[in-house]
Amino acid sequence: MEKAFLVKYGEIGLKGKNRYYFEETLVKRIEEALKKIDGEFTVTRPQGRIFVEGSGFDEDEVIDALSKVFGIIWICPCIMTDDTGFDDLSKQIIDYLKEELGDKPFTFKVEARRARKNYPMNSMEINRELGARILDAFPNSQVDVHHPEHLVEVEIRERINFHIFYHKGVGGMPVGTAGKAMLLLSGGIDSPVAGYMIARRGVTVDATYFHAPPYTSERAKQKVVDLAKILTKYTGPIKLHVVNFTDIQMAIYEKCPHDELTIIMRRYMMTIAEHFADEDNDQALITGESLGQVASQTMQSLYVTDHAATLPVFRPLIGFDKQDIIEISQKIGTYETSILPYEDCCTIFVAKHPVTKPRLDVIERSETKLGDVIEDLLQKAYDTTETILVK
């Protein structure tokens, strides 16, 4: 008998003829996650299943690593054993239950799957006979086919595996199966959650952060790097572009109406993020905007902002309220870093009374006041951008 892990996926099983591609990508993501922890591992992919076998590992560390891999819905620590007959298999399962559950009464259901059809018993026969033997071994326990405390799953393959424990995965699709996108990452609560949610759909994430020294500190920049590092536990490495945005912000502040500062600033952020998205072969932009949360996130403001970009803009938080977003940030581990008191450029240059229903023609007319300087300022921002590979 050997300890192993049965990895169960969800949506991938619906992919038809392309399913092998998604399975192979998920295996790669699992192997990458396991490289970060101690142990020797082998990941195999028999039909419809993924198994992680190995030695020298800590079970909790493996479960924690796999619980951050998009595409996995359940992680099941299991026992792998050779076929030495049903009597021996029954004894191994009963010994396993005694070790894991002790003498405490429990309700259970046996669910057998016979993938190897030359096994001398069919699934229903295994269910009945194994259930009877478990009842003999645990006379104070009961069968409950509807709501059992423990589901005893047994799979008959070339090797046999069985288990009773399930650990929930994050679901979604394996990163790398749905293209690439550029995240506009700030030090706030929303944008890291937006990056997480789009990565959960299989998207590889790059990021752009807008830094405004001396108005924002090096600690504010480090806060964003730290947030990106937390995200990499789920997304894999992130290429982070740190843009010096101060001169552009000052030009907007000096030349444009102050009630339009935020919306014009957001439009140039979109322009710059799209520049690096084109360089990185990204097919979309990602923002953490939520409809109506602040003045720059009204329907009219989002419409005007979108016209600064040609790439599609993904806003996974658009229908969420703040508490929804906070709960996800707490779950993924970014919240405590996001609330650190280091302000970013968005909070430093906010208008006292921002326009909430901007018109595109009015905003574009205001932007003409930047015509003699903005191209040079954009080029300077591109040329002085620091790119960091965050792991």
N, C-alpha and C positions, 0 to 999 in steps of 0.2 A: 504494500500500500504506500502511496505517495501523496503528499499534499500538493494541490494545484488550485487553479482558479478558472472557473467557467465564466467567460465574458459573454453577456447577452446584449445584442443590439436590437434596435427597433425599426426605424424607417428604412434602413438599408435592406431589410428583407423584402421590401416592396419594389426594388429597383429592377427587377426582371433581368434582361440580358446584360445590363450594366452593373449588376450586383457585385461581380467579382472585383471590379475596379474600386468600389466603395469599401469592400472587405479588405482588399490589399492596402488601401490607404489607412484604414483603421488599424491594421496590424502595424504599419510603420509608426503611427502615432503612439501606439501602445509601447513599442520597442523604445521609442524616444523617451517616453515617460519613465520607463523602467531603468534607463541608463543613469538616472539621477539618484538611484538608491542602491544600497548594497545588495549583492546577490548575483547569481548566475541564472539567466532566464532563457527559455526557449518558447517562442510563440508559434502555435500551429493553428491551421485553419481547415479542419475537416468540414465536410458539407454542413452549412448552416450553423456552425459553432466556431468559437475561438477559445483556445485553451492557453493558459500561461502556466508553464511548468518550470521548475528550477530548484536551486539549492542555496543555502546560506542566506535566506531572506527573512525579514521580519514581516509577519502577515499583515499587521496594521499599516506598515509603511507601503506595502504593495496595494492594499485597498485604498489608501489615501492617494497614491499616485494615479491609480486607475480611475478614481472618482472624479478626476479633473480632465479626463480625456473625452472630448465631445464625440458622440456616437454610441457611447455605452449607456445602457439603461439599467443593467443589473450586474453586480460583481458577486459571484458565488464561490466562496472558498469550498473546495470539494476534495474528495478522496478519489484518486485514480488507482485502479487495481486490474490485474489480469483476470481472465475468465478461468476460474478453477472449479466451476460448478456452482449450482444455486445454493446448496447447503453452506458452502464456504462463504459465498457472497452474503447470505442472510446473517451469518455469524459476524462478519466484518461490519455490517450495517448496525447490528444490535450493539456490538462493542463500541462503535462510534457514537451511537445515541447515548449509551451509558456514560461515556467519557464527557460528552457535551452537555447532557441534561441531568445526570445524576439519577437520584431516586424519586425526584419530584414528579407527581402525576402530570400528564399533559394530554392534549387532544392532537390527533394527527390524521393525515391522509397520505397514502402512498400513490405516487404518480409515476408510472414507468413508461419509458419510450424505448421501443425496440428498433433501433436503426439497422441492426444486423439481423436479417430475417432468418438466418439459420440457427438462431438461438432456440433451444427446444421448448421454451414457453413463450406464449404471446404476452402482450402488455397486460391484458386483463387478468390472466393467470398469475403473472408476477404480482400484480396489485393485491389479489386475494390472498395468495400464499404468504407473501412477505408481511402483509397486514396482520394475518393470523399469528405469525411467529413473533411479531413485535408485541402483540397483545399478550402472548404467553410470557414473554420476557418482562413486560411491564403491566402486570395485572391490574394496577390502579388507573391505567390510562384508557382512553376511549378513542374510537374512530369518529371523526366529524368530517363528512365529505363537503360541507358547505363553508364552514368557518374554522378550519383547524388552526391550532396554535403553531403547528409545525407541518410543513409540506415536505414529505420525504421524496425527493426527486431522484430517480434512478434512470440512467441512460445506458443502454446496451449497445456499445460500438465495438470496434476492434479491441479497445480497452473499455472497461466499465467505469463510470463515475457516478458518485452519489453525493448529496448534500442536503442540508436543511436551512442554511443561513443565506440571506440576501442582503446586499448592501446597494443602495440606490446610486446610480450614476447620474451624470448631468444630461444625458440624452443628446438630441441634436444630430448633427452630421459631422463626420471627421473633417478637421481643418485641412484645407487644400483641395477639397472636392467642389468648391463653388466659386473659384476665382479669387481676386485680391481687391482690397478696398483701402482707402486712406481715411484714417480716423483723425478728426480735429480734436486733439486731446488737451484738456486743460487740467488744472489742479482741483476742480470741483468734484461733486458727487456724480453728476449725470454722465459725462462723456466716457469714463471708464466702463460704466454699466452698458452704455451703447456699444462700445467695442466688444465687450463680452458677448452681448446678445447676437451681434452679427457674426462673430467668430463661431458661435454655437450653431449657426446655419452652414458651417463648412467654409467660411471665408477666411483667407489669410489676411492679417491686418498689419498695415504700416501705420505710422502716426506722424502728425505735425503738431508741434507746440509753439505758441507765440510768446516769446520772452521780451520783456520791456525794461532792460536795465537803463538807468539806475532805479527806476520806479518799482521794479520787481527785483527781489534779491536772488542770489545764487541758491539760497535755500528753497525758494519757490521753484526754481528749475529742478533742484534735486528731488523735490516732492513729486514732480511729474515723472521724473525718471523712476522713482520708487513705485509710483502707480503703474507705470508700464511694466516694471519688473514683476509686480503681483499678477498682472494680466498674462504674462508669459507662461505662468503655471498652467494656463488653459489654452493659450493661443500658439505657444511656441515663440521663438525669437521675434522681436519687433524692431523694425528699422525706424528710429525716431529722429525726425528732422526738427532741430531747435532753431527757430527763425528769430532774428533780431528785428523786432517789430516797432521799436521806439520811434524811429524817424518817420515812419508812415503814420503812426498815431499822432505825432506832434503836428504833422502837416495837415491831417484831417481836422485836428483841434483848432489850428490857426486859420484855416481857409474855409471850413464848411460850417453850416448852422449847427449850433450845439445840440438842438433837440434831435438832430440826425446823426450824431456822432456814432452811436452804437450800431445802427443799421449799416452805415457806410463802412465802419470798421469790419463788421461781419462780412460784407461783400468782398473786401480785399483779403480777408482771411480765406474765403472760398477760392479766390483767384490764386493765391499762393499755394494753398493745399492742392489745388488742381495741377499747378505746375509740377509739384513733386510727385503727384499721382501719375502724371504722364511719364515722368522719368522712371518711375518704379513699375510701370505697366499695370497700374491699378485701374479697375473698371468703374469705380464708384467712390463717392465720398460718404463718410459716416459722421453724423453729429449727434449730440445728446439732447437736442431740443425736444421740448414737450409743449404741446399746443396750449397757449395762454399762460404759461408759467411766468414769463416776464415780458416786457414790452417788445423785445426783439423776437418773440416767439408767438406773436399773434398771426392769424391767417394772412393778413396783408404783409406783415414783415417777412414771413417765410417765403411768400410769393416773390417779393423784391429781392430777397437774399438769393433765391434759386437762380435768378436771372444773371447772377455773376458767374455761374458755372455752366459748363456744357455737359459734364458728367452727371449721371443720376445721383441724387442725394438720398441716402438711407437714414431714416429717423426712427429707430426701433422703439423709442420711448414716447412717440407722439401722443398716444392716448393714455399715458400713465400719469397718476398724480405723484406728488413728491414722496409720500410715504411708500408707495409702491417701489419707487426707485431706491429709496433708502434701504428697504428690506432686502433688495437684491444686492446692493453694495455691501451690506453686512454679511450676506451669505457668501459672497465671493472674496471677501477680505479686503476690499478697497476703502471701506467707509472711514475707518480710524485714520488712515493717511489723508483722505480727502478733506477731512474737517480740521486738519492742522492749520494754524492761523498764518499762512503765508499767501498773500494776495497775488493774483495773476493780472495780466494786462486788461482783462475784461472788467475786472472790478475797479481798477485804478482810474480808468478813463470813462466811467459811466456818466451819462448825462443826468442832470437833476430832474428834468421833465422830458423824458424821451418820447418821440413820436410813436404812437401805437398803431396808426393806420397810414403808413407811408404810401405814397404813390410812386410807381417806378419812374415816370417821366420827371417828377420833381427831384427824386434822389439822383437820377442820372444827370440832371442839370446842375445840381450841387457839385457833383463829382468833376464837372468840367473845370471848376476852380482849381483842381489839382493838376490840370493838364500840363503845365510847364515843368512839373517836378516829379510826377508820380512814376513815370517809366524808369527814370534813373533810380528812384527810391526802391522800386520793385527789384530792379537788377541788383542793387546793392544788397537787398535782403536775400536774394538767391545766392549771391556770391559769398556772403558771410555766414550762411547757415551752417550749423554744426550738425553732423549726422552721427548718431550713436546707435550701435547694434546692442539692443537690450536683451539679455538672456535671463 
